[in-house]
Amino acid sequence: MFAGVAFLAIIFQLAIVAAVIVFAVKLLNRITDIAGSQKSIAESQVQLITLLRKKQTTQESADS
């Protein structure tokens, strides 16, 4: 009787540990995806600023 209960308790604890590990891995993957997206956004903003700077330089040259 007690052996069955102890076995179920061990299985339950192992299931909780496995669930925590799976959750941590999924969270880490999601954070990695978000970091990649943020990097891509930053690179796009750098390109936009570069283009705007070139446009402004061109307009200043044309105005002179």
VENZI-V715347 format. One record per helix or strand. SS is the DSSP state (helix for helix, strand for strand). FROM is the first residue (numbers start at 1). TO is the last residue. If there is no record, write none. Layout:
# VENZI-V715347
ss & from & to
SS & FROM & TO
SS & FROM & TO
This chain:
# VENZI-V715347
ss & from & to
helix & 2 & 63
